[in-house]
Amino acid sequence: MVRVAPGKVGVWALAEVRWACASTALFALGLGAWWADAPAWLWWALLLACCVAGGWEPAVAGVRALRERTLDVDLLMVVAAAGAAAIGQVVDGALLIVIFATSGALEAVLTRRTADSVRALLDLAPQRATRVVGDGEEVVDASALRVDDEVLVRPGERVGADGVVVAGVGEVDEASITGEPLPVAKTVGAEVFAGSLNGSGALRVRVTRDPADSVLARIVAMVERASATKARTQLLIEKVEQRYSLGVVVATLALFAVPLAFGAELQPTLLRAMTFMIVASPCALVLATMPPLLAAIANAGRHGVLVKSAVAMERLGGVTAVAVDKTGTLTEGRPRLVDVRPVASDVRADEVVALAAAVERWSEHPVASAIVSAASERGLELAEARDFRATPGVGVAAVVGGRKVSVVADPSSAVDGETAVVVEVDGERVGVLVLADRVRPSSAGAVAGLWGVTGARPVLLSGDNPGAAQRVAAEVGIEDARGGLLPQDKADAVADLRDRGHRVLFVGDGVNDAPAMATADAGIALGRKGSDLTVETADAVVLRDDLDAVPAVVALARRARRVVVANLVIAGSIILALVTWDLVGNLPLPLGVAGHEGSTVLVALNGLRLLAKRAWPGK
């Protein structure tokens, strides 16, 4: 028995495969009867049944297309087979149908493989969840969960909805959502995503997003749109296909009628015309575009980058310049302690940090979190603090070890976008703590990678002050850094790059990046913390906020474009060679059929190479 993986369709479940097998079997029986000198009615019946089994679906589709005043290339194949049978070449006609049906079945299998690779992203969400009700619990459909519901996630279960941990400790595998290769420790207050897998420890999660609006749900919507949309090249080919197919019909009629008018024999003239119709049909040209782009989309999805459509993948492959946001994109988007400056001679740096953290751990301010995190990273023990007071816009104070310790803002000590606070003990200054938004470890490599892929240095566009923008730019290797920009200013800067002839990619995460992203030719959003507006505006979303994925997906898109071009060249060259052979020589019908269908399968296989893991840059 053949086992079919959940969410995947077995080969035999495809109608194209079943009809192709039936057609092939009937052809084998008919050919055997013909070779065995069986009665003519027997092998004729078997071969005609072969033509019906393999050709009825394309014929029906072609008739429907004609009703809509379009010409389907499949209909050309059926007409050619019928014409061959009409002049007594039923074996050649049946062979055409068998090869055509087998080619269609193989294309269906390859297309299904691409679809399965994409669908694997959609099979992550659990269908059921355990909702906490009073002192008990109930199992409900995950789609029935609502914001503020609490769910219990046991070890080995998938999280039913986006939420925040309110009780318990565990390690959650988020690789399918964020691309993080290792399980992530989750404690109270940590965010979890629908579809991620809880490995150890029971977690109690409060739902923060409706299941229909979860990160996974948005991914599903993006992937479904990606599978349904078509690239501009494909749309162009479809427009050309109608005129091209009409031209093939006209040329076929001319090849048949003109020689007959000059006294040529009917059978060889009709056979040459039918062969021409087959080899000139644009099947391979039509399939040259979508398989590479959809395969690239599926591959990017496996690496935590959701490209929204084939059009978006095509756009990414054509960018020649990149503009990036600073805060939350090149940087982590939250303050970190970067410098400690003791003032009193008898106080060490660690003491300054410990005193400040003892007070700040009672505060919810981002600066407080940064100071407490720094103390934890240094392994400092914090003394007990009492009588805590916070003064908005000023700072905090508390009594630590019988002394009054204050942590207050000190703008005079801050430069280039840094934040400085003064630590005072009983009114005397003992040190200054300097905080800044830390550059992501992957930023410098990503900037270099984008430079290498596009051939142009990225441009930094920031709403922060120019000094902070220049400081970050210097760290990551960007020469053109512009600070103090309003959202419209960013959009204008992108428009200026486009006016200079560039196809621009914008990379950002905040709401203020949406106008620039909409103005750019293509946009990539950091989706883990990016705003909903920016994620919706972008052509692609990097789920794990790893900037290394940005140059990788651009390189993959450029490779997909090259494969599309190669496919078009391959298909066009084979069509030209076969047509020339038929016009100036004597191309046998079976050989013409094999060449035509072989080129169709070849371009499909060539495109699907991008599904391989090694196709992802860096693998």
Buried (B, 14 or more C-beta within 10 A) or exposed (E): EEEEEEEBBEBEEBEBBBBBBBBBBBBEBBBEBBEEEBEEEBBBBBBBBBBBBBBBBBBEBBEEBEEEEBBBBBBBBBBBBBBBBEBEBBBBBBBBBBBBBBBBBBBBBBBBBBBBBBBBBBBBBBEBBBBBEEEEEEEBEBBEBEBEBBBBBEEEBBBBBBBBBEBBBBBBBBBBBBBBEEBBEBEEEBBBBBBBBBBEBBBBBBBBBBBEEBBBBBBBBBBEBBBEBBBEBBBEBBEBBBEBBEBBBEBBEEBBEEBBEEEBEEEEBBBBBBBBBBBBBBBBBBBBBBBBBBBBBBBBBBBBBBBBBBBBBBBBBBBBBBBBBBBBBBBBBBBBBBEBBBBBEEBEBBBBBBBBBBBBBBBEBEBBBBBBBBBEEBEBEBBEBEEBEBEEEEBBBBBBEEEBBBBBBBEEBBEBBBBBBBBBBEEEBBBBBBBBBBBBEBBBBBBBBBBEBBEBBBBBBBBBBBBBBBBBBEBBBBEEBBBEBEBEBBBBBBBEBBEEEBBBBBBBBBBBBBBBBBBBBBBBBBBBBBBEBBBBBBBBBBBBBBBBBBBBBBBBBBBBBEBBBBBBEBBBEBBEBBBEBBBEEEBEBBBBBBBBBBBBBBBBEBBBBBBEEEBBBEE
